[in-house]
Amino acid sequence: MTTSKLLACFTGLAAAALLSCGTKPAPSPPAATGPDSPVVTARSESASPMPPETATHAPEPAPPPDTTTRTETALELPPDVSRTFPGARSVKDLTVPFPCRIVTGKSDRILGYVVDSDSAGTTATGYCGPVPVRVYLDSLARPRRVFILDNRETPAYLEIVVSGGLLDRLLLYDPAKPDSIDAVTLATSSSKAIVRAVTTTCSRVASELAGR
């Protein structure tokens, strides 16, 4: 054999030996990374989709308070109310049509009212100034009890009014009979102020509260 044929034969045998030894090709170099290289984000196909967010609702605002023509506030039963209205079960403050108290008994039956003349705008003027009164009235607006509140009248004149029995006579007053009370003649200004305050208070209660 010629020298060239021997060389070719040797080269073929060497290549076959390399393949039989399982020589693996060198791994490819890693892809270059840099600011200009595209970024590929891996995505798992088996990942479950995110559940939808649960909507959070703010609590609904409270409805506005019911506005009525008469506002009532429950109170404890005062001793003077218990004495004046023996069957009273409760007393409430009213603000409309004027500030006063309403007294109720069993089954919320109205027994009467407690009204200050200053609150009702019925205070009258005596000799030295206004003479406010507090009137306890039954359900028909008839006076059951009368108190003279703080005032600037001369104490001696008021003593004449009280000793003369005017407050007791006022308990006989009926709004349907406005001329049923006479003032004490010896204390004209003071007594007339008290009579006017009590009678006009009864009239307001009779026309604006009683029977409603």
C-alpha positions in Angstrom: 0.0 0.0 0.0 1.2 3.5 -0.7 2.0 5.9 2.1 -1.2 8.1 1.3 -3.5 5.1 1.6 -2.0 4.1 4.9 -2.5 7.6 6.3 -6.1 7.7 5.2 -6.8 4.3 6.7 -5.2 5.4 10.0 -7.3 8.5 10.2 -10.5 6.6 9.6 -9.7 4.1 12.4 -9.0 7.0 14.9 -12.3 8.6 14.1 -14.1 5.4 14.7 -12.4 4.9 18.0 -13.4 8.3 19.3 -17.1 7.7 18.4 -17.0 4.3 20.1 -15.7 5.9 23.4 -18.9 8.1 23.6 -17.3 11.4 23.5 -20.0 14.1 23.9 -19.9 17.4 22.1 -19.0 20.3 24.3 -22.0 22.2 25.7 -23.0 25.4 24.1 -21.8 28.5 25.9 -24.4 30.3 28.0 -26.4 33.0 26.3 -24.9 36.4 26.8 -26.8 38.7 29.2 -26.6 42.4 29.3 -28.7 45.5 29.2 -29.4 45.0 25.5 -30.3 41.3 25.9 -34.0 40.4 25.8 -35.4 39.1 29.1 -37.5 36.0 28.9 -39.8 35.3 31.9 -40.5 31.6 32.5 -44.2 30.7 32.9 -45.5 27.5 34.5 -48.4 26.2 32.5 -49.5 24.0 35.5 -49.9 27.0 37.8 -53.5 27.6 38.9 -54.9 31.0 38.0 -55.2 33.5 40.8 -58.6 33.6 42.4 -60.5 36.8 41.8 -60.3 39.4 44.5 -63.2 39.4 46.9 -64.9 42.8 46.8 -65.1 44.5 50.1 -68.2 46.7 50.7 -68.3 49.5 53.2 -71.2 49.2 55.7 -74.3 51.2 54.6 -74.8 54.4 56.5 -77.5 54.5 59.1 -80.8 56.0 57.9 -81.4 59.6 59.1 -83.5 60.0 62.2 -87.2 60.2 61.6 -88.3 63.8 62.0 -91.8 64.2 63.5 -93.8 67.1 64.7 -93.5 65.9 68.3 -90.2 64.9 70.0 -90.5 62.8 73.1 -87.8 61.9 75.7 -88.6 59.4 78.4 -87.8 60.5 82.0 -88.0 59.0 85.5 -91.2 59.6 87.3 -90.6 62.7 89.6 -92.2 62.8 93.1 -94.4 65.8 92.3 -95.9 64.0 89.3 -96.6 60.9 91.4 -98.5 63.0 93.9 -100.4 64.9 91.4 -101.2 62.0 89.1 -101.5 58.8 91.3 -101.9 56.5 88.4 -98.9 57.8 86.5 -96.6 55.3 84.9 -94.2 57.5 82.9 -93.4 61.1 82.0 -91.9 62.4 78.8 -90.5 65.7 77.7 -92.1 67.2 74.6 -90.5 69.9 72.5 -93.3 70.7 70.1 -95.5 72.7 70.0 -93.7 74.1 73.1 -91.5 72.5 75.8 -93.5 70.7 78.4 -94.1 67.2 80.0 -96.7 64.7 79.2 -97.8 62.2 81.9 -99.1 58.8 80.9 -100.6 55.9 82.8 -101.5 52.3 82.0 -101.5 51.5 78.3 -99.9 54.9 77.6 -103.1 56.7 78.3 -102.5 60.4 78.7 -103.2 61.6 82.3 -102.1 65.2 82.0 -99.4 67.7 81.3 -96.8 69.7 83.3 -96.1 73.2 81.8 -94.0 76.1 82.8 -95.5 79.4 81.7 -92.0 80.6 80.6 -91.7 77.6 78.2 -95.2 78.1 76.9 -94.8 81.9 76.5 -97.7 82.6 78.8 -96.0 84.3 81.7 -97.7 87.5 82.7 -96.2 90.6 84.4 -97.1 91.6 88.0 -96.3 94.7 90.0 -92.5 94.2 90.0 -92.0 92.0 86.9 -92.9 88.7 85.3 -94.6 86.1 87.6 -93.9 82.6 86.1 -95.9 79.6 87.2 -95.9 75.9 86.8 -99.2 74.3 86.0 -100.1 70.6 86.3 -103.1 69.9 84.0 -105.3 66.9 83.5 -106.0 65.4 80.1 -108.7 68.0 79.4 -106.2 70.9 80.2 -107.9 71.7 83.5 -105.4 72.8 86.3 -104.8 70.2 89.0 -101.9 72.0 90.8 -100.3 75.4 90.5 -96.9 76.6 91.8 -95.6 80.1 91.7 -92.0 80.1 90.5 -89.1 82.5 91.3 -90.1 86.1 90.7 -89.5 89.7 91.9 -92.9 90.4 93.4 -93.1 91.7 96.9 -93.3 88.6 99.2 -96.1 90.3 101.2 -98.3 90.6 98.2 -97.7 87.0 97.2 -98.6 85.9 100.7 -101.9 87.7 100.4 -102.5 85.8 97.1 -101.8 82.4 98.7 -103.6 83.0 101.9 -106.6 84.4 100.0 -107.1 81.0 98.3 -106.4 82.1 94.7 -104.4 79.0 93.9 -107.1 76.8 95.2 -109.8 78.6 93.2 -107.6 78.3 90.1 -108.0 74.5 90.3 -111.7 75.0 89.5 -110.8 76.8 86.2 -112.2 75.2 83.0 -110.8 76.4 79.7 -114.3 76.2 78.4 -115.3 78.8 81.0 -112.6 81.5 80.8 -114.5 83.9 83.1 -114.8 81.6 86.1 -111.9 83.1 88.1 -111.7 86.4 89.9 -108.4 88.0 91.1 -107.9 88.8 94.7 -108.7 92.5 95.1 -106.1 93.4 97.7 -103.2 92.3 95.4 -104.5 93.3 92.0 -101.3 93.3 89.9 -99.8 90.1 91.4 -103.0 88.1 91.4 -104.0 89.1 87.9 -100.6 88.1 86.6 -101.0 84.6 88.1 -104.5 84.2 86.8 -103.5 85.3 83.3 -100.5 82.9 83.3 -102.5 79.9 84.4 -105.5 80.5 82.2 -103.5 81.2 79.0 -101.4 78.1 79.7 -104.6 76.0 80.0 -105.9 77.5 76.8 -102.7 76.6 74.9 -102.7 73.1 76.2 -106.4 72.7 75.4 -106.0 73.9 71.8 -102.6 72.4 70.9 -102.1 69.3 73.0 -105.2 67.9 74.7 -107.2 65.3 72.7 -104.4 64.8 70.1 
